[in-house]
């Protein structure tokens, strides 16, 4: 078995994806085309109950990058919002404070808990914001977010650090990042991710947390039809009655067991 295809317990042995998986990131436009073609299927995804959802973009992304995702979720009945802070360049205290204020504002405005969705770096925001505002948040879903594992397990890490060498960055320990919020939490990830080592996106299964594996590139996770369907399914869970993603029946052919090859 290729070491990159195995769940590894020792964080120190996890490395960033190799050149083959980096090259596979070029399929992202095909994933977007596939989601357009698959819209009739995506339209059958469970519908939402109208609660508010905030979507956070990945590193270097903006609300433009999450527009296809937000359009689908809006069509499925969700009250969807972008993060509203321009391009995502650095996780600073100022950025987090502004995002936290937006969470509280939407909660007060609608009188209902909201869901937080984050792509890559945006997923780290979603998880940390949920920890800081548990009474305002209903659930968290991340896509390809490296909340565990070593810093060198991401091909974007060095660029992030060089770009933000002179910017004040929010200091959160790896131990703190890996802790899931104490509310329904889902990590959607791909073993063929070319940016983040997929082991860094596997959430420990518990009564309120899970992982869902899809076949996708990192750059294409936000437009991949399987990722979008899983996202819609999770957001449609009734508040207070969360259940893990159901992989039975035909879904088993599309969504593989995230714990296969695990030594845990």
Secondary structure, 3 states (H helix, E strand, C coil): CCHHHCCCCCHHHCCCCCHHHHHHHHHHHHHHHHHHHCHHHHCCCCCCCCCEEEEECCCCCCCCCCHHHHHHHHHCCCEEEECCCCCCCCCCHHHHHHHHHHHHHHHHHHCCCEEEEEECHHHHHHHHHHHHCCCCEEEEEEECCCCCCCHHHECCHHHHHHHCCCCCCCCCCHHHHHCCCCCCEEEEECCCCCCECHHHHCCCCCCCEEEEECCCCCCCCCCCHHHHHHHHHHHCCCCCCCCCCCCCCCHHHHCCCCCCCCCC
